[in-house]
Amino acid sequence: SDLVAARRSLFVGRIVEVHRLLEHLKHGDKVLVILEGIAGIGKSSLGHRVLEDLRDERRPVFWLECHTETTLDTVMWEISKWARADRSNLSSSLDEAPGMERERIAYLSNVLARHETVVFLDNYHLVRDPMLDSLFAVLCGMTSRTKVVLISRRRPALLVQAPAGSAVEEHLAQGLDESDRKSTRLNSSHLGI
């Protein structure tokens, strides 16, 4: 679409990070990818770029912007709605989740592990529901076709629960280099921004 093309034309730099994240998501054995950095450094833009590249390859991708009230049920409901719209059989499996917490986490992790999907959760640092952390920690201990990208301003606490070495952490510690900043100014002036 025109919006995707416009967003891509504004995305500058971070090509090394894009390729590294795509490699982890397409060929890596880790279920969880953490994209971490300070506010405004480009985490969400990088995540969107990776999502668009995966979507271009016709891979099922899901994006949710988290808020302080985001819970396990919120995420599963939104994934189920997305899966219904995408005509995926994932939605019916998610609708059948049991009510008890432990059983639900075990059931949901097994369902997600069987479906090839990349789940992006932006602003994960705002999430307060420990059940989401528990779900992803269990999923990390499995052989899973689902990959989860958590975009956060700080290292998620769930890494303490997850098996050692089960996640990839990508830290964005610096902004764009000088050549990328020049390219950004040129793109912005060319587009009349």
C-alpha positions as CSV (number, residue, x, y, z in Angstrom):
1,S,0.0,0.0,0.0
2,D,1.0,3.7,-0.3
3,L,1.3,4.0,3.5
4,V,3.7,1.1,3.7
5,A,5.8,2.5,0.9
6,A,5.9,6.0,2.5
7,R,6.9,4.5,5.9
8,R,9.6,2.4,4.2
9,S,11.0,5.5,2.3
10,L,11.3,7.3,5.7
11,F,13.0,4.4,7.4
12,V,16.7,5.0,7.2
13,G,19.7,3.2,8.7
14,R,19.6,0.2,11.0
15,I,20.0,-2.1,8.1
16,V,22.3,-4.3,10.1
17,E,19.8,-4.6,12.9
18,V,16.9,-5.3,10.4
19,H,18.9,-8.2,8.8
20,R,20.0,-9.5,12.2
21,L,16.4,-9.5,13.5
22,L,15.1,-11.1,10.4
23,E,17.7,-13.8,10.7
24,H,16.7,-14.6,14.3
25,L,13.0,-14.7,13.4
26,K,13.3,-16.7,10.3
27,H,16.1,-19.1,11.1
28,G,17.0,-18.8,14.8
29,D,16.1,-21.3,17.5
30,K,15.2,-18.7,20.1
31,V,11.4,-18.0,20.6
32,L,11.8,-14.6,22.3
33,V,13.5,-11.6,20.8
34,I,13.9,-8.5,23.0
35,L,14.3,-5.1,21.3
36,E,15.3,-2.8,24.0
37,G,16.4,0.9,24.1
38,I,15.6,4.4,25.4
39,A,12.5,6.3,24.3
40,G,12.8,7.7,20.8
41,I,15.7,5.7,19.6
42,G,13.8,3.9,16.9
43,K,12.7,0.6,18.5
44,S,9.1,0.7,17.2
45,S,10.2,1.9,13.7
46,L,12.7,-1.0,13.5
47,G,10.0,-3.4,14.7
48,H,7.6,-2.1,12.0
49,R,10.2,-2.4,9.3
50,V,10.9,-6.0,10.3
51,L,7.2,-6.8,10.4
52,E,6.7,-5.3,6.9
53,D,9.6,-7.4,5.5
54,L,8.1,-10.6,7.1
55,R,4.6,-9.7,5.7
56,D,6.1,-9.2,2.3
57,E,7.2,-12.8,2.5
58,R,3.6,-13.8,3.4
59,R,4.5,-14.8,6.9
60,P,1.7,-14.4,9.5
61,V,2.6,-11.4,11.7
62,F,0.7,-9.7,14.6
63,W,1.3,-6.3,16.2
64,L,-0.1,-4.9,19.4
65,E,0.7,-1.7,21.2
66,C,0.7,-2.5,24.9
67,H,-0.6,-0.2,27.7
68,T,-0.6,-0.5,31.5
69,E,-4.0,-2.3,31.3
70,T,-2.8,-4.9,28.8
71,T,-3.2,-8.5,30.1
72,L,-2.8,-12.0,28.9
73,D,-6.5,-12.1,28.1
74,T,-6.2,-8.8,26.1
75,V,-3.3,-10.2,24.0
76,M,-5.0,-13.5,23.4
77,W,-8.3,-11.8,22.5
78,E,-6.5,-9.5,20.0
79,I,-4.5,-12.4,18.5
80,S,-7.8,-14.3,18.2
81,K,-9.5,-11.4,16.4
82,W,-6.5,-11.0,14.1
83,A,-6.4,-14.7,13.4
84,R,-10.2,-14.8,12.5
85,A,-9.7,-11.9,10.1
86,D,-6.7,-13.7,8.6
87,R,-8.8,-16.9,8.4
88,S,-6.3,-18.8,10.5
89,N,-7.4,-21.9,12.6
90,L,-5.4,-20.3,15.4
91,S,-8.5,-18.3,16.5
92,S,-10.7,-21.4,17.2
93,S,-7.8,-22.9,19.3
94,L,-7.4,-19.7,21.3
95,D,-11.2,-19.5,21.9
96,E,-11.1,-22.9,23.7
97,A,-8.6,-21.9,26.4
98,P,-9.4,-23.2,29.9
99,G,-10.2,-20.8,32.8
100,M,-7.6,-21.8,35.4
101,E,-4.4,-19.8,35.2
102,R,-1.8,-22.6,35.1
103,E,-3.8,-24.7,32.7
104,R,-4.5,-21.7,30.5
105,I,-0.8,-20.8,30.3
106,A,0.1,-24.4,29.4
107,Y,-2.7,-24.6,26.9
108,L,-1.9,-21.3,25.2
109,S,1.8,-22.0,25.0
110,N,1.1,-25.3,23.3
111,V,-1.3,-23.7,20.8
112,L,1.1,-20.9,20.0
113,A,4.0,-23.3,19.7
114,R,2.1,-25.2,16.9
115,H,1.4,-22.1,14.7
116,E,3.9,-20.2,12.7
117,T,3.3,-16.6,13.7
118,V,5.5,-13.7,14.7
119,V,3.9,-11.7,17.6
120,F,5.2,-8.1,18.1
121,L,4.3,-6.5,21.4
122,D,5.3,-2.8,21.5
123,N,5.8,-0.9,24.7
124,Y,6.1,-4.1,26.7
125,H,7.6,-2.2,29.6
126,L,4.1,-0.9,30.4
127,V,2.7,-4.4,30.9
128,R,2.0,-5.2,34.5
129,D,0.3,-8.6,34.1
130,P,2.7,-11.4,35.4
131,M,0.7,-14.0,33.5
132,L,2.0,-12.7,30.2
133,D,5.6,-13.1,31.5
134,S,4.7,-16.6,32.6
135,L,3.3,-17.5,29.2
136,F,6.4,-16.3,27.3
137,A,8.7,-17.9,29.8
138,V,7.0,-21.3,29.3
139,L,7.0,-20.7,25.5
140,C,10.8,-20.1,25.7
141,G,11.3,-23.6,27.0
142,M,9.5,-25.2,24.1
143,T,10.3,-25.8,20.5
144,S,7.9,-23.2,19.0
145,R,6.9,-22.1,15.6
146,T,5.7,-18.8,17.1
147,K,8.3,-16.2,17.7
148,V,7.7,-13.2,20.1
149,V,9.3,-9.8,19.7
150,L,9.0,-7.7,22.9
151,I,9.8,-4.0,22.2
152,S,10.6,-2.3,25.5
153,R,12.5,0.5,27.2
154,R,13.9,-1.8,29.8
155,R,14.9,-5.5,30.1
156,P,11.7,-7.5,30.7
157,A,11.5,-9.2,34.1
158,L,10.4,-12.4,32.4
159,L,14.0,-13.1,31.4
160,V,14.6,-14.2,35.0
161,Q,11.8,-16.9,34.6
162,A,12.8,-18.0,31.1
163,P,15.4,-20.7,30.6
164,A,19.0,-19.3,30.3
165,G,19.9,-18.5,26.8
166,S,16.4,-18.8,25.5
167,A,16.1,-15.2,24.3
168,V,17.9,-12.9,21.9
169,E,18.4,-9.4,23.2
170,E,18.9,-6.6,20.7
171,H,20.0,-3.3,22.5
172,L,19.6,-0.1,20.6
173,A,22.2,1.9,22.5
174,Q,22.8,4.7,20.1
175,G,21.0,6.7,17.5
176,L,21.7,6.9,13.8
177,D,25.3,7.5,12.6
178,E,26.2,10.7,10.7
179,S,25.6,9.3,7.2
180,D,22.2,8.0,8.3
181,R,21.2,11.3,9.8
182,K,22.2,13.1,6.5
183,S,20.1,10.6,4.6
184,T,17.2,11.2,6.9
185,R,17.4,15.0,6.3
186,L,17.6,14.5,2.6
187,N,14.5,12.2,2.6
188,S,12.6,14.6,4.8
189,S,13.4,17.6,2.7
190,H,12.6,15.7,-0.5
191,L,9.2,14.7,0.9
192,G,8.5,18.3,2.1
193,I,8.6,17.4,5.8
